[in-house]
Amino acid sequence: MSDYQAFNVQLVDKVAHLQINRPDKLNAMNAAFWREIVEIFHWIDEHDEIRAVVISGAGKHFSSGIDLALLGAVAGELGADAGRNARLLRRKIEQLQASFTAVAECRKPVLAAIQGYCLGGAIDLIAACDMRYAAQDAQFAIREIDMGMAADVGTLQRLPRIIGDGLLRELAYTGRTVDATEAERIGLVNRVFTDPAQLLEEVMALARQIAQKSPIAIEGTKRMIDYMRDHRINDGLEHVAIWNASMLQSPDLKLAMLAQMNKQKPVFDD
């Protein structure tokens, strides 16, 4: 691990905890944030001792979204040539998209613990996570429409699979705020907790529970679920058969079965 400008990163009990650490700026996503999140998730993927990931925000809010100063800096790079401007903007957008694609493609489960504001780009981030949990004070909004633009870092692509097409359209077209109770009802978050302290405690406990499972089985399960987003059922069945033809030869299967028979708790290698 390295020292980061936009994050605090800890590894405890095989769980990597990434905390967005710009509370004085409502955890707005500055240039360091977009660069560092890619570096952090490469580190997570490369180290087998990490079994699960939790993303949270320092202070009162998860994140208010993209830092407007970053948008201003990009605007300052534009010139008079529309063609070159379009080329520059596309490259910048694709760089931002790659930051959250690194989260979505992580081999380990990623859990988001959300309190306070979760706005704009923060919705893009949580949509790239496996599961989302909220404190009672959480507020969600797709705010790009109020900035005169379409959300372009993953919300419109990933959120329909989480909350459904119609609801996504309503939230994206209106930019209205969703509170924690509604977020749970529509499936945006799995569960709501009383306050941020309980939220983080419970989400970390869940991550530790996942970290105790066979990492081979967890990765296989995540890959199969992800595969099914873009394939037919028959394709998915064939894919898992090919996958398990290799993975069922892992000693984790025998270890898990023996533990079940002996009513013991298995301990799996990284």
Order of alpha helices (4+ residues) and beta strands (2+ residues): beta-beta-alpha-beta-alpha-alpha-beta-beta-alpha-beta-beta-alpha-alpha-alpha-beta-alpha-beta-alpha-alpha-alpha-alpha
